[in-house]
């Protein structure tokens, strides 16, 4: 049951990251809400995992686990950086370079990292 809630939070974060990245790439405004909710649910998932909300003692800690931590962490750090950058620059003007970075680099890195974490937990 607890794992299902974590997967739901990850799906919400993934949806918000995809929406924010797509809207930034398509030069639409008000992407801060998308990135903000994505970051919130991603950090909530991380916090719940760290503080033992789900039983992770039986999860194998092999090479795939470490790759998951690195890629998902880099993706989260990338989205936080994009969020802060747009917050500083303002979301009224389109940011095509940030949109390309978000959609073609940061989003795939985070999705691969989160997907490896889910695959590691399920296999």
Steps between C-alpha positions, in 0.01 A plus 500: 500500500774745594691426181188576295484848652866556415442387142202735478716790621767407243239494223374844604858631504567346158184656358586841638858479372378394154242778492747763619770388258259493207353840585846652540605352165180628332567845650188512714472697823427392856735202508608573856189328634577185300861484613406597856249216539740256334781595737264486799376148424849381410645630828201359689569158348869522588422607857249220548750244372782634719287504815374144447146552375547196277695188588817523293711256701445224243578715197826387340770764519693397190639709216152583371410653835799733495430597139142578602616723784747690281267552203189587702706732721653677200155536345355645820794738532450600136131575551574701815761699303254560216231606749733749671628632166148565369407649836790747470452576129121511520255274325347768277768468231561170318826325575575274200838376627355410836214321325740291291710423805194397702333289231797331337751461783364542854164327447644183340771476767240525777260258329775240455608544862147473638424208270809314618389555859156357429646209303748431780220492757272279292754245374 
